[in-house]
Structures are given as structure tokens and as C-alpha cells.
Amino acid sequence: MQNQCDDITIARAQAMVDDWIKTVGVRYFSPLTNMAILAEETGEVARIMARKFGDQSFKPGEKSDLADELADLLWVTMAIANQTGIDLTEAFRANILKKSARDSRRHAENPKLRNQT
């Protein structure tokens, strides 16, 4: 498995998720179930962020693995993309182009982003 994960691309990751789901996972959950799982995983990321970088503290024994939770978000995002026919490499490429055109000056000219102390 380690060799499969070296120099991984978005397309390869999508294929790995698809293969795992169809073999180990038996089948895809419904798109609605996967959307609910995405919301759940987002909440877990939010919980860790609130405790690591916000004002809350961890409860005894509480999981604090941000990397694992972010990977869970990637996993379920790829599962949703796979089952809805979305090529995330192309979607990401198009999204970068969109943001680059739309926001070419927006953030540089935003006074809220200047002089942060």
C-alpha cells in the first residue's frame, strides 16, 4: 500500500477511494449519507480547530488528530465526486482559474488583510 501512496495525485487518490469502497467497503453509501458524513467530518475538524487555535480546551481522552480529520474530509469528498462523476483534478483546475480571474486584485486591495498584528 505504501508504494501506491507515494507521489499521489488527485486522480490516483480518487481511484484508490473507488477501489477501496468497491472491495473493502462493499459499495458506496448513498450520496445523501455521504453528504451527512461530510458534514460530520467537517464538525470534527471544527472541534479540533476550536480547541487547538480557539478558546476551548480538550476534554480528557478527546481525539486531536487534525491531519486524520482533514484526510477524512478528503476521503468523503472523493467518494462523493466518484459517485457523481466529477473529476476532481479538472474541477480543482477550473476552480483555481476561476479564483485567479475573479480575485486577481480583491485580496490585495482588501484593507482588512493589511497590518495584521
Biopython code that builds the backbone (N, CA, C, O; Angstrom):
import numpy as np
from Bio.PDB.StructureBuilder import StructureBuilder

atoms = [
    (1, "MET", "N", (0.822, -1.206, 0.000)),
    (1, "MET", "CA", (0.000, 0.000, 0.000)),
    (1, "MET", "C", (0.858, 1.259, 0.000)),
    (1, "MET", "O", (0.482, 2.265, -0.602)),
    (2, "GLN", "N", (2.028, 1.213, 0.681)),
    (2, "GLN", "CA", (2.891, 2.392, 0.754)),
    (2, "GLN", "C", (3.292, 2.888, -0.628)),
    (2, "GLN", "O", (3.247, 4.092, -0.881)),
    (3, "ASN", "N", (3.686, 1.982, -1.535)),
    (3, "ASN", "CA", (4.097, 2.402, -2.877)),
    (3, "ASN", "C", (2.957, 3.084, -3.626)),
    (3, "ASN", "O", (3.196, 3.998, -4.416)),
    (4, "GLN", "N", (1.727, 2.653, -3.390)),
    (4, "GLN", "CA", (0.571, 3.271, -4.031)),
    (4, "GLN", "C", (0.371, 4.705, -3.580)),
    (4, "GLN", "O", (-0.219, 5.508, -4.302)),
    (5, "CYS", "N", (0.853, 5.029, -2.404)),
    (5, "CYS", "CA", (0.623, 6.354, -1.838)),
    (5, "CYS", "C", (1.766, 7.329, -2.089)),
    (5, "CYS", "O", (1.638, 8.511, -1.771)),
    (6, "ASP", "N", (2.879, 6.866, -2.651)),
    (6, "ASP", "CA", (3.990, 7.765, -2.956)),
    (6, "ASP", "C", (3.601, 8.647, -4.136)),
    (6, "ASP", "O", (3.029, 8.159, -5.111)),
    (7, "ASP", "N", (3.902, 9.931, -4.058)),
    (7, "ASP", "CA", (3.633, 10.880, -5.138)),
    (7, "ASP", "C", (2.206, 10.759, -5.664)),
    (7, "ASP", "O", (1.986, 10.658, -6.871)),
    (8, "ILE", "N", (1.267, 10.769, -4.773)),
    (8, "ILE", "CA", (-0.135, 10.561, -5.131)),
    (8, "ILE", "C", (-0.703, 11.811, -5.820)),
    (8, "ILE", "O", (-0.383, 12.941, -5.452)),
    (9, "THR", "N", (-1.529, 11.583, -6.801)),
    (9, "THR", "CA", (-2.233, 12.668, -7.489)),
    (9, "THR", "C", (-3.691, 12.637, -7.050)),
    (9, "THR", "O", (-4.146, 11.674, -6.433)),
    (10, "ILE", "N", (-4.403, 13.684, -7.371)),
    (10, "ILE", "CA", (-5.838, 13.701, -7.061)),
    (10, "ILE", "C", (-6.534, 12.554, -7.788)),
    (10, "ILE", "O", (-7.351, 11.849, -7.196)),
    (11, "ALA", "N", (-6.217, 12.367, -9.061)),
    (11, "ALA", "CA", (-6.850, 11.300, -9.840)),
    (11, "ALA", "C", (-6.545, 9.932, -9.240)),
    (11, "ALA", "O", (-7.436, 9.087, -9.152)),
    (12, "ARG", "N", (-5.325, 9.705, -8.834)),
    (12, "ARG", "CA", (-4.949, 8.421, -8.240)),
    (12, "ARG", "C", (-5.669, 8.232, -6.906)),
    (12, "ARG", "O", (-6.132, 7.133, -6.599)),
    (13, "ALA", "N", (-5.764, 9.288, -6.123)),
    (13, "ALA", "CA", (-6.466, 9.200, -4.842)),
    (13, "ALA", "C", (-7.935, 8.860, -5.065)),
    (13, "ALA", "O", (-8.494, 8.033, -4.345)),
    (14, "GLN", "N", (-8.564, 9.492, -6.057)),
    (14, "GLN", "CA", (-9.957, 9.171, -6.366)),
    (14, "GLN", "C", (-10.099, 7.698, -6.747)),
    (14, "GLN", "O", (-11.046, 7.032, -6.330)),
    (15, "ALA", "N", (-9.157, 7.196, -7.538)),
    (15, "ALA", "CA", (-9.196, 5.792, -7.950)),
    (15, "ALA", "C", (-8.991, 4.864, -6.756)),
    (15, "ALA", "O", (-9.638, 3.820, -6.669)),
    (16, "MET", "N", (-8.102, 5.231, -5.837)),
    (16, "MET", "CA", (-7.859, 4.419, -4.654)),
    (16, "MET", "C", (-9.095, 4.358, -3.763)),
    (16, "MET", "O", (-9.430, 3.298, -3.235)),
    (17, "VAL", "N", (-9.772, 5.494, -3.594)),
    (17, "VAL", "CA", (-11.003, 5.524, -2.808)),
    (17, "VAL", "C", (-12.052, 4.637, -3.470)),
    (17, "VAL", "O", (-12.725, 3.861, -2.793)),
    (18, "ASP", "N", (-12.192, 4.749, -4.785)),
    (18, "ASP", "CA", (-13.156, 3.939, -5.523)),
    (18, "ASP", "C", (-12.867, 2.455, -5.346)),
    (18, "ASP", "O", (-13.774, 1.666, -5.079)),
    (19, "ASP", "N", (-11.604, 2.079, -5.496)),
    (19, "ASP", "CA", (-11.214, 0.681, -5.361)),
    (19, "ASP", "C", (-11.489, 0.173, -3.945)),
    (19, "ASP", "O", (-12.017, -0.925, -3.772)),
    (20, "TRP", "N", (-11.135, 0.960, -2.942)),
    (20, "TRP", "CA", (-11.340, 0.546, -1.555)),
    (20, "TRP", "C", (-12.825, 0.368, -1.266)),
    (20, "TRP", "O", (-13.236, -0.624, -0.665)),
    (21, "ILE", "N", (-13.622, 1.336, -1.698)),
    (21, "ILE", "CA", (-15.060, 1.253, -1.434)),
    (21, "ILE", "C", (-15.660, 0.012, -2.086)),
    (21, "ILE", "O", (-16.481, -0.673, -1.477)),
    (22, "LYS", "N", (-15.258, -0.281, -3.318)),
    (22, "LYS", "CA", (-15.837, -1.416, -4.047)),
    (22, "LYS", "C", (-15.337, -2.770, -3.565)),
    (22, "LYS", "O", (-15.961, -3.792, -3.851)),
    (23, "THR", "N", (-14.232, -2.797, -2.845)),
    (23, "THR", "CA", (-13.710, -4.077, -2.364)),
    (23, "THR", "C", (-13.914, -4.205, -0.855)),
    (23, "THR", "O", (-14.689, -5.050, -0.407)),
    (24, "VAL", "N", (-13.247, -3.397, -0.088)),
    (24, "VAL", "CA", (-13.330, -3.470, 1.371)),
    (24, "VAL", "C", (-14.666, -2.921, 1.878)),
    (24, "VAL", "O", (-15.289, -3.504, 2.765)),
    (25, "GLY", "N", (-15.086, -1.820, 1.318)),
    (25, "GLY", "CA", (-16.309, -1.168, 1.784)),
    (25, "GLY", "C", (-17.589, -1.761, 1.213)),
    (25, "GLY", "O", (-18.679, -1.357, 1.617)),
    (26, "VAL", "N", (-17.490, -2.688, 0.305)),
    (26, "VAL", "CA", (-18.592, -3.398, -0.344)),
    (26, "VAL", "C", (-19.278, -2.550, -1.412)),
    (26, "VAL", "O", (-19.381, -2.979, -2.561)),
    (27, "ARG", "N", (-19.751, -1.352, -1.054)),
    (27, "ARG", "CA", (-20.411, -0.470, -2.016)),
    (27, "ARG", "C", (-20.389, 0.955, -1.480)),
    (27, "ARG", "O", (-20.068, 1.192, -0.316)),
    (28, "TYR", "N", (-20.733, 1.891, -2.345)),
    (28, "TYR", "CA", (-20.849, 3.290, -1.931)),
    (28, "TYR", "C", (-22.071, 3.471, -1.043)),
    (28, "TYR", "O", (-23.101, 2.836, -1.267)),
    (29, "PHE", "N", (-21.963, 4.327, -0.046)),
    (29, "PHE", "CA", (-23.141, 4.786, 0.672)),
    (29, "PHE", "C", (-23.920, 5.678, -0.281)),
    (29, "PHE", "O", (-23.376, 6.099, -1.302)),
    (30, "SER", "N", (-25.147, 5.971, 0.014)),
    (30, "SER", "CA", (-25.928, 6.873, -0.836)),
    (30, "SER", "C", (-25.286, 8.263, -0.818)),
    (30, "SER", "O", (-24.606, 8.617, 0.145)),
    (31, "PRO", "N", (-25.497, 9.050, -1.874)),
    (31, "PRO", "CA", (-24.954, 10.412, -1.878)),
    (31, "PRO", "C", (-25.412, 11.237, -0.667)),
    (31, "PRO", "O", (-24.637, 12.027, -0.129)),
    (32, "LEU", "N", (-26.647, 11.059, -0.245)),
    (32, "LEU", "CA", (-27.141, 11.803, 0.915)),
    (32, "LEU", "C", (-26.407, 11.383, 2.189)),
    (32, "LEU", "O", (-26.061, 12.227, 3.016)),
    (33, "THR", "N", (-26.172, 10.085, 2.345)),
    (33, "THR", "CA", (-25.408, 9.603, 3.504)),
    (33, "THR", "C", (-23.995, 10.173, 3.463)),
    (33, "THR", "O", (-23.481, 10.623, 4.487)),
    (34, "ASN", "N", (-23.363, 10.159, 2.292)),
    (34, "ASN", "CA", (-22.007, 10.713, 2.190)),
    (34, "ASN", "C", (-21.992, 12.202, 2.476)),
    (34, "ASN", "O", (-21.026, 12.705, 3.049)),
    (35, "MET", "N", (-23.043, 12.925, 2.090)),
    (35, "MET", "CA", (-23.108, 14.354, 2.414)),
    (35, "MET", "C", (-23.201, 14.539, 3.927)),
    (35, "MET", "O", (-22.574, 15.441, 4.483)),
    (36, "ALA", "N", (-23.980, 13.689, 4.592)),
    (36, "ALA", "CA", (-24.087, 13.765, 6.053)),
    (36, "ALA", "C", (-22.747, 13.445, 6.708)),
    (36, "ALA", "O", (-22.370, 14.078, 7.694)),
    (37, "ILE", "N", (-22.027, 12.463, 6.162)),
    (37, "ILE", "CA", (-20.703, 12.126, 6.688)),
    (37, "ILE", "C", (-19.747, 13.300, 6.484)),
    (37, "ILE", "O", (-18.929, 13.590, 7.357)),
    (38, "LEU", "N", (-19.843, 13.979, 5.337)),
    (38, "LEU", "CA", (-19.014, 15.158, 5.079)),
    (38, "LEU", "C", (-19.276, 16.232, 6.132)),
    (38, "LEU", "O", (-18.341, 16.853, 6.637)),
    (39, "ALA", "N", (-20.550, 16.448, 6.460)),
    (39, "ALA", "CA", (-20.897, 17.436, 7.492)),
    (39, "ALA", "C", (-20.343, 17.008, 8.851)),
    (39, "ALA", "O", (-19.833, 17.834, 9.608)),
    (40, "GLU", "N", (-20.446, 15.725, 9.151)),
    (40, "GLU", "CA", (-19.939, 15.204, 10.416)),
    (40, "GLU", "C", (-18.423, 15.393, 10.513)),
    (40, "GLU", "O", (-17.916, 15.846, 11.538)),
    (41, "GLU", "N", (-17.712, 15.048, 9.457)),
    (41, "GLU", "CA", (-16.255, 15.196, 9.462)),
    (41, "GLU", "C", (-15.842, 16.669, 9.544)),
    (41, "GLU", "O", (-14.848, 17.002, 10.188)),
    (42, "THR", "N", (-16.601, 17.538, 8.896)),
    (42, "THR", "CA", (-16.335, 18.977, 8.981)),
    (42, "THR", "C", (-16.476, 19.442, 10.427)),
    (42, "THR", "O", (-15.686, 20.257, 10.904)),
    (43, "GLY", "N", (-17.477, 18.924, 11.113)),
    (43, "GLY", "CA", (-17.654, 19.250, 12.527)),
    (43, "GLY", "C", (-16.484, 18.781, 13.380)),
    (43, "GLY", "O", (-16.085, 19.461, 14.325)),
    (44, "GLU", "N", (-15.939, 17.622, 13.048)),
    (44, "GLU", "CA", (-14.787, 17.118, 13.801)),
    (44, "GLU", "C", (-13.559, 18.000, 13.579)),
    (44, "GLU", "O", (-12.786, 18.233, 14.508)),
    (45, "VAL", "N", (-13.379, 18.488, 12.354)),
    (45, "VAL", "CA", (-12.289, 19.433, 12.088)),
    (45, "VAL", "C", (-12.526, 20.717, 12.888)),
    (45, "VAL", "O", (-11.603, 21.247, 13.506)),
    (46, "ALA", "N", (-13.749, 21.205, 12.872)),
    (46, "ALA", "CA", (-14.083, 22.431, 13.609)),
    (46, "ALA", "C", (-13.817, 22.267, 15.108)),
    (46, "ALA", "O", (-13.309, 23.185, 15.753)),
    (47, "ARG", "N", (-14.157, 21.106, 15.659)),
    (47, "ARG", "CA", (-13.935, 20.858, 17.080)),
    (47, "ARG", "C", (-12.443, 20.940, 17.416)),
    (47, "ARG", "O", (-12.058, 21.570, 18.401)),
    (48, "ILE", "N", (-11.616, 20.306, 16.598)),
    (48, "ILE", "CA", (-10.166, 20.339, 16.841)),
    (48, "ILE", "C", (-9.628, 21.757, 16.691)),
    (48, "ILE", "O", (-8.824, 22.208, 17.508)),
    (49, "MET", "N", (-10.065, 22.457, 15.655)),
    (49, "MET", "CA", (-9.591, 23.832, 15.439)),
    (49, "MET", "C", (-9.980, 24.732, 16.617)),
    (49, "MET", "O", (-9.185, 25.565, 17.052)),
    (50, "ALA", "N", (-11.203, 24.563, 17.131)),
    (50, "ALA", "CA", (-11.664, 25.383, 18.262)),
    (50, "ALA", "C", (-10.824, 25.137, 19.506)),
    (50, "ALA", "O", (-10.617, 26.039, 20.318)),
    (51, "ARG", "N", (-10.343, 23.905, 19.646)),
    (51, "ARG", "CA", (-9.563, 23.580, 20.826)),
    (51, "ARG", "C", (-8.078, 23.898, 20.658)),
    (51, "ARG", "O", (-7.417, 24.314, 21.610)),
    (52, "LYS", "N", (-7.557, 23.701, 19.450)),
    (52, "LYS", "CA", (-6.137, 23.983, 19.216)),
    (52, "LYS", "C", (-5.867, 25.471, 19.041)),
    (52, "LYS", "O", (-4.862, 25.987, 19.528)),
    (53, "PHE", "N", (-6.765, 26.158, 18.346)),
    (53, "PHE", "CA", (-6.491, 27.547, 17.969)),
    (53, "PHE", "C", (-7.501, 28.532, 18.543)),
    (53, "PHE", "O", (-7.323, 29.745, 18.428)),
    (54, "GLY", "N", (-8.541, 28.025, 19.151)),
    (54, "GLY", "CA", (-9.564, 28.877, 19.744)),
    (54, "GLY", "C", (-9.462, 28.869, 21.258)),
    (54, "GLY", "O", (-8.409, 28.584, 21.828)),
    (55, "ASP", "N", (-10.558, 29.181, 21.883)),
    (55, "ASP", "CA", (-10.575, 29.349, 23.331)),
    (55, "ASP", "C", (-10.967, 28.105, 24.113)),
    (55, "ASP", "O", (-10.873, 28.096, 25.340)),
    (56, "GLN", "N", (-11.401, 27.063, 23.430)),
    (56, "GLN", "CA", (-11.788, 25.847, 24.131)),
    (56, "GLN", "C", (-10.572, 24.976, 24.441)),
    (56, "GLN", "O", (-9.523, 25.115, 23.811)),
    (57, "SER", "N", (-10.722, 24.085, 25.408)),
    (57, "SER", "CA", (-9.654, 23.138, 25.738)),
    (57, "SER", "C", (-10.153, 21.724, 25.449)),
    (57, "SER", "O", (-11.357, 21.470, 25.401)),
    (58, "PHE", "N", (-9.213, 20.823, 25.261)),
    (58, "PHE", "CA", (-9.556, 19.429, 25.001)),
    (58, "PHE", "C", (-10.083, 18.783, 26.277)),
    (58, "PHE", "O", (-9.623, 19.081, 27.379)),
    (59, "LYS", "N", (-11.051, 17.897, 26.105)),
    (59, "LYS", "CA", (-11.552, 17.080, 27.210)),
    (59, "LYS", "C", (-10.585, 15.911, 27.374)),
    (59, "LYS", "O", (-9.915, 15.530, 26.414)),
    (60, "PRO", "N", (-10.502, 15.341, 28.565)),
    (60, "PRO", "CA", (-9.611, 14.189, 28.768)),
    (60, "PRO", "C", (-9.941, 13.064, 27.776)),
    (60, "PRO", "O", (-11.095, 12.651, 27.651)),
    (61, "GLY", "N", (-8.909, 12.576, 27.075)),
    (61, "GLY", "CA", (-9.074, 11.480, 26.129)),
    (61, "GLY", "C", (-9.653, 11.866, 24.784)),
    (61, "GLY", "O", (-9.867, 11.000, 23.936)),
    (62, "GLU", "N", (-9.909, 13.140, 24.570)),
    (62, "GLU", "CA", (-10.508, 13.589, 23.315)),
    (62, "GLU", "C", (-9.499, 13.517, 22.167)),
    (62, "GLU", "O", (-8.343, 13.910, 22.322)),
    (63, "LYS", "N", (-9.938, 13.021, 21.037)),
    (63, "LYS", "CA", (-9.091, 12.879, 19.848)),
    (63, "LYS", "C", (-8.697, 14.262, 19.326)),
    (63, "LYS", "O", (-9.529, 15.166, 19.258)),
    (64, "SER", "N", (-7.423, 14.419, 18.960)),
    (64, "SER", "CA", (-6.961, 15.729, 18.497)),
    (64, "SER", "C", (-6.095, 15.628, 17.243)),
    (64, "SER", "O", (-5.176, 16.427, 17.062)),
    (65, "ASP", "N", (-6.376, 14.664, 16.384)),
    (65, "ASP", "CA", (-5.564, 14.428, 15.192)),
    (65, "ASP", "C", (-6.147, 15.176, 13.996)),
    (65, "ASP", "O", (-6.946, 14.628, 13.236)),
    (66, "LEU", "N", (-5.739, 16.434, 13.838)),
    (66, "LEU", "CA", (-6.254, 17.278, 12.760)),
    (66, "LEU", "C", (-5.942, 16.686, 11.389)),
    (66, "LEU", "O", (-6.789, 16.718, 10.497)),
    (67, "ALA", "N", (-4.741, 16.149, 11.214)),
    (67, "ALA", "CA", (-4.361, 15.561, 9.919)),
    (67, "ALA", "C", (-5.312, 14.428, 9.539)),
    (67, "ALA", "O", (-5.740, 14.339, 8.389)),
    (68, "ASP", "N", (-5.640, 13.574, 10.487)),
    (68, "ASP", "CA", (-6.542, 12.456, 10.219)),
    (68, "ASP", "C", (-7.934, 12.953, 9.850)),
    (68, "ASP", "O", (-8.565, 12.416, 8.939)),
    (69, "GLU", "N", (-8.414, 13.973, 10.548)),
    (69, "GLU", "CA", (-9.753, 14.502, 10.256)),
    (69, "GLU", "C", (-9.791, 15.188, 8.892)),
    (69, "GLU", "O", (-10.782, 15.073, 8.172)),
    (70, "LEU", "N", (-8.723, 15.899, 8.531)),
    (70, "LEU", "CA", (-8.667, 16.515, 7.202)),
    (70, "LEU", "C", (-8.622, 15.441, 6.116)),
    (70, "LEU", "O", (-9.226, 15.596, 5.054)),
    (71, "ALA", "N", (-7.898, 14.348, 6.389)),
    (71, "ALA", "CA", (-7.865, 13.236, 5.442)),
    (71, "ALA", "C", (-9.254, 12.602, 5.304)),
    (71, "ALA", "O", (-9.638, 12.193, 4.208)),
    (72, "ASP", "N", (-10.004, 12.517, 6.401)),
    (72, "ASP", "CA", (-11.383, 12.022, 6.328)),
    (72, "ASP", "C", (-12.231, 12.908, 5.421)),
    (72, "ASP", "O", (-13.061, 12.410, 4.661)),
    (73, "LEU", "N", (-12.022, 14.220, 5.503)),
    (73, "LEU", "CA", (-12.747, 15.148, 4.617)),
    (73, "LEU", "C", (-12.402, 14.886, 3.157)),
    (73, "LEU", "O", (-13.283, 14.854, 2.298)),
    (74, "LEU", "N", (-11.114, 14.699, 2.882)),
    (74, "LEU", "CA", (-10.696, 14.397, 1.510)),
    (74, "LEU", "C", (-11.332, 13.098, 1.024)),
    (74, "LEU", "O", (-11.823, 13.020, -0.103)),
    (75, "TRP", "N", (-11.319, 12.093, 1.875)),
    (75, "TRP", "CA", (-11.864, 10.777, 1.515)),
    (75, "TRP", "C", (-13.327, 10.888, 1.108)),
    (75, "TRP", "O", (-13.709, 10.445, 0.025)),
    (76, "VAL", "N", (-14.141, 11.476, 1.969)),
    (76, "VAL", "CA", (-15.577, 11.521, 1.668)),
    (76, "VAL", "C", (-15.861, 12.466, 0.501)),
    (76, "VAL", "O", (-16.813, 12.247, -0.248)),
    (77, "THR", "N", (-15.053, 13.510, 0.338)),
    (77, "THR", "CA", (-15.198, 14.385, -0.828)),
    (77, "THR", "C", (-14.929, 13.602, -2.106)),
    (77, "THR", "O", (-15.648, 13.745, -3.095)),
    (78, "MET", "N", (-13.900, 12.781, -2.080)),
    (78, "MET", "CA", (-13.581, 11.958, -3.253)),
    (78, "MET", "C", (-14.659, 10.907, -3.509)),
    (78, "MET", "O", (-14.970, 10.608, -4.662)),
    (79, "ALA", "N", (-15.221, 10.355, -2.458)),
    (79, "ALA", "CA", (-16.304, 9.384, -2.629)),
    (79, "ALA", "C", (-17.501, 10.055, -3.298)),
    (79, "ALA", "O", (-18.089, 9.495, -4.223)),
    (80, "ILE", "N", (-17.861, 11.239, -2.841)),
    (80, "ILE", "CA", (-18.979, 11.974, -3.448)),
    (80, "ILE", "C", (-18.667, 12.302, -4.902)),
    (80, "ILE", "O", (-19.524, 12.147, -5.772)),
    (81, "ALA", "N", (-17.454, 12.750, -5.168)),
    (81, "ALA", "CA", (-17.056, 13.052, -6.550)),
    (81, "ALA", "C", (-17.153, 11.807, -7.423)),
    (81, "ALA", "O", (-17.673, 11.866, -8.538)),
    (82, "ASN", "N", (-16.658, 10.692, -6.926)),
    (82, "ASN", "CA", (-16.701, 9.449, -7.698)),
    (82, "ASN", "C", (-18.129, 9.057, -8.042)),
    (82, "ASN", "O", (-18.422, 8.721, -9.189)),
    (83, "GLN", "N", (-19.008, 9.096, -7.071)),
    (83, "GLN", "CA", (-20.359, 8.606, -7.313)),
    (83, "GLN", "C", (-21.216, 9.588, -8.102)),
    (83, "GLN", "O", (-22.305, 9.236, -8.555)),
    (84, "THR", "N", (-20.733, 10.815, -8.270)),
    (84, "THR", "CA", (-21.473, 11.801, -9.069)),
    (84, "THR", "C", (-20.763, 12.126, -10.381)),
    (84, "THR", "O", (-21.183, 13.024, -11.111)),
    (85, "GLY", "N", (-19.678, 11.391, -10.682)),
    (85, "GLY", "CA", (-18.993, 11.542, -11.961)),
    (85, "GLY", "C", (-18.135, 12.786, -12.096)),
    (85, "GLY", "O", (-17.936, 13.285, -13.203)),
    (86, "ILE", "N", (-17.630, 13.287, -10.991)),
    (86, "ILE", "CA", (-16.807, 14.503, -11.016)),
    (86, "ILE", "C", (-15.331, 14.134, -10.981)),
    (86, "ILE", "O", (-14.885, 13.390, -10.108)),
    (87, "ASP", "N", (-14.586, 14.660, -11.933)),
    (87, "ASP", "CA", (-13.128, 14.532, -11.974)),
    (87, "ASP", "C", (-12.574, 15.689, -11.141)),
    (87, "ASP", "O", (-12.576, 16.836, -11.586)),
    (88, "LEU", "N", (-12.106, 15.386, -9.946)),
    (88, "LEU", "CA", (-11.646, 16.452, -9.047)),
    (88, "LEU", "C", (-10.400, 17.163, -9.560)),
    (88, "LEU", "O", (-10.182, 18.326, -9.221)),
    (89, "THR", "N", (-9.582, 16.504, -10.361)),
    (89, "THR", "CA", (-8.424, 17.194, -10.953)),
    (89, "THR", "C", (-8.911, 18.329, -11.836)),
    (89, "THR", "O", (-8.434, 19.459, -11.725)),
    (90, "GLU", "N", (-9.856, 18.032, -12.706)),
    (90, "GLU", "CA", (-10.404, 19.069, -13.592)),
    (90, "GLU", "C", (-11.177, 20.114, -12.806)),
    (90, "GLU", "O", (-11.074, 21.308, -13.088)),
    (91, "ALA", "N", (-11.947, 19.677, -11.827)),
    (91, "ALA", "CA", (-12.726, 20.619, -11.018)),
    (91, "ALA", "C", (-11.803, 21.572, -10.265)),
    (91, "ALA", "O", (-12.072, 22.770, -10.179)),
    (92, "PHE", "N", (-10.709, 21.030, -9.720)),
    (92, "PHE", "CA", (-9.758, 21.866, -8.989)),
    (92, "PHE", "C", (-9.065, 22.847, -9.930)),
    (92, "PHE", "O", (-8.894, 24.021, -9.602)),
    (93, "ARG", "N", (-8.671, 22.355, -11.097)),
    (93, "ARG", "CA", (-8.029, 23.213, -12.099)),
    (93, "ARG", "C", (-8.956, 24.375, -12.486)),
    (93, "ARG", "O", (-8.530, 25.529, -12.527)),
    (94, "ALA", "N", (-10.206, 24.062, -12.764)),
    (94, "ALA", "CA", (-11.180, 25.097, -13.133)),
    (94, "ALA", "C", (-11.410, 26.071, -11.983)),
    (94, "ALA", "O", (-11.592, 27.268, -12.205)),
    (95, "ASN", "N", (-11.403, 25.560, -10.758)),
    (95, "ASN", "CA", (-11.626, 26.403, -9.593)),
    (95, "ASN", "C", (-10.481, 27.381, -9.383)),
    (95, "ASN", "O", (-10.708, 28.545, -9.053)),
    (96, "ILE", "N", (-9.254, 26.916, -9.572)),
    (96, "ILE", "CA", (-8.084, 27.813, -9.455)),
    (96, "ILE", "C", (-8.153, 28.913, -10.511)),
    (96, "ILE", "O", (-7.898, 30.081, -10.217)),
    (97, "LEU", "N", (-8.496, 28.536, -11.734)),
    (97, "LEU", "CA", (-8.626, 29.539, -12.801)),
    (97, "LEU", "C", (-9.707, 30.551, -12.474)),
    (97, "LEU", "O", (-9.513, 31.751, -12.667)),
    (98, "LYS", "N", (-10.845, 30.082, -11.980)),
    (98, "LYS", "CA", (-11.942, 30.973, -11.603)),
    (98, "LYS", "C", (-11.500, 31.956, -10.517)),
    (98, "LYS", "O", (-11.716, 33.162, -10.634)),
    (99, "LYS", "N", (-10.884, 31.428, -9.468)),
    (99, "LYS", "CA", (-10.448, 32.288, -8.367)),
    (99, "LYS", "C", (-9.370, 33.280, -8.818)),
    (99, "LYS", "O", (-9.362, 34.435, -8.394)),
    (100, "SER", "N", (-8.471, 32.819, -9.673)),
    (100, "SER", "CA", (-7.396, 33.691, -10.148)),
    (100, "SER", "C", (-7.953, 34.858, -10.951)),
    (100, "SER", "O", (-7.469, 35.984, -10.827)),
    (101, "ALA", "N", (-8.964, 34.598, -11.772)),
    (101, "ALA", "CA", (-9.570, 35.669, -12.562)),
    (101, "ALA", "C", (-10.423, 36.578, -11.675)),
    (101, "ALA", "O", (-10.314, 37.802, -11.750)),
    (102, "ARG", "N", (-11.249, 35.994, -10.858)),
    (102, "ARG", "CA", (-12.188, 36.758, -10.041)),
    (102, "ARG", "C", (-11.487, 37.560, -8.948)),
    (102, "ARG", "O", (-11.886, 38.688, -8.656)),
    (103, "ASP", "N", (-10.457, 36.993, -8.349)),
    (103, "ASP", "CA", (-9.844, 37.597, -7.170)),
    (103, "ASP", "C", (-8.447, 38.153, -7.431)),
    (103, "ASP", "O", (-7.656, 38.303, -6.501)),
    (104, "SER", "N", (-8.142, 38.459, -8.692)),
    (104, "SER", "CA", (-6.780, 38.879, -9.023)),
    (104, "SER", "C", (-6.329, 40.103, -8.219)),
    (104, "SER", "O", (-5.138, 40.241, -7.940)),
    (105, "ARG", "N", (-7.234, 40.974, -7.849)),
    (105, "ARG", "CA", (-6.878, 42.160, -7.064)),
    (105, "ARG", "C", (-7.630, 42.233, -5.741)),
    (105, "ARG", "O", (-7.248, 42.985, -4.844)),
    (106, "ARG", "N", (-8.672, 41.469, -5.626)),
    (106, "ARG", "CA", (-9.592, 41.580, -4.488)),
    (106, "ARG", "C", (-8.892, 41.501, -3.134)),
    (106, "ARG", "O", (-9.096, 42.372, -2.289)),
    (107, "HIS", "N", (-8.081, 40.485, -2.913)),
    (107, "HIS", "CA", (-7.457, 40.319, -1.599)),
    (107, "HIS", "C", (-6.318, 41.321, -1.379)),
    (107, "HIS", "O", (-6.121, 41.803, -0.263)),
    (108, "ALA", "N", (-5.587, 41.627, -2.420)),
    (108, "ALA", "CA", (-4.500, 42.603, -2.295)),
    (108, "ALA", "C", (-5.037, 43.991, -1.945)),
    (108, "ALA", "O", (-4.354, 44.784, -1.297)),
    (109, "GLU", "N", (-6.253, 44.273, -2.377)),
    (109, "GLU", "CA", (-6.852, 45.589, -2.124)),
    (109, "GLU", "C", (-7.775, 45.610, -0.901)),
    (109, "GLU", "O", (-8.420, 46.622, -0.626)),
    (110, "ASN", "N", (-7.834, 44.519, -0.186)),
    (110, "ASN", "CA", (-8.706, 44.427, 0.983)),
    (110, "ASN", "C", (-7.982, 44.997, 2.203)),
    (110, "ASN", "O", (-7.010, 44.401, 2.668)),
    (111, "PRO", "N", (-8.433, 46.134, 2.728)),
    (111, "PRO", "CA", (-7.754, 46.726, 3.887)),
    (111, "PRO", "C", (-7.824, 45.850, 5.136)),
    (111, "PRO", "O", (-6.995, 45.990, 6.036)),
    (112, "LYS", "N", (-8.791, 44.960, 5.200)),
    (112, "LYS", "CA", (-8.903, 44.059, 6.351)),
    (112, "LYS", "C", (-7.748, 43.071, 6.433)),
    (112, "LYS", "O", (-7.456, 42.530, 7.499)),
    (113, "LEU", "N", (-7.092, 42.842, 5.296)),
    (113, "LEU", "CA", (-5.990, 41.875, 5.270)),
    (113, "LEU", "C", (-4.619, 42.533, 5.485)),
    (113, "LEU", "O", (-3.603, 41.841, 5.554)),
    (114, "ARG", "N", (-4.592, 43.825, 5.588)),
    (114, "ARG", "CA", (-3.333, 44.548, 5.808)),
    (114, "ARG", "C", (-3.114, 44.820, 7.286)),
    (114, "ARG", "O", (-4.061, 44.880, 8.071)),
    (115, "ASN", "N", (-1.876, 44.980, 7.642)),
    (115, "ASN", "CA", (-1.479, 45.409, 9.005)),
    (115, "ASN", "C", (-2.048, 44.526, 10.092)),
    (115, "ASN", "O", (-2.550, 45.032, 11.095)),
    (116, "GLN", "N", (-1.982, 43.240, 9.918)),
    (116, "GLN", "CA", (-2.405, 42.325, 10.972)),
    (116, "GLN", "C", (-1.280, 42.218, 12.010)),
    (116, "GLN", "O", (-0.118, 42.030, 11.652)),
    (117, "THR", "N", (-1.624, 42.336, 13.266)),
    (117, "THR", "CA", (-0.614, 42.210, 14.319)),
    (117, "THR", "C", (-0.893, 41.021, 15.187)),
    (117, "THR", "O", (-0.146, 40.755, 16.129)),
]
sb = StructureBuilder()
sb.init_structure("model")
sb.init_model(0)
sb.init_chain("A")
sb.init_seg("    ")
for serial, (resi, resn, name, xyz) in enumerate(atoms, 1):
    if name == "N":
        sb.init_residue(resn, " ", resi, " ")
    sb.init_atom(name, np.array(xyz, "f"), 0.0, 1.0, " ", f" {name:<3s}", serial, name[0])
structure = sb.get_structure()
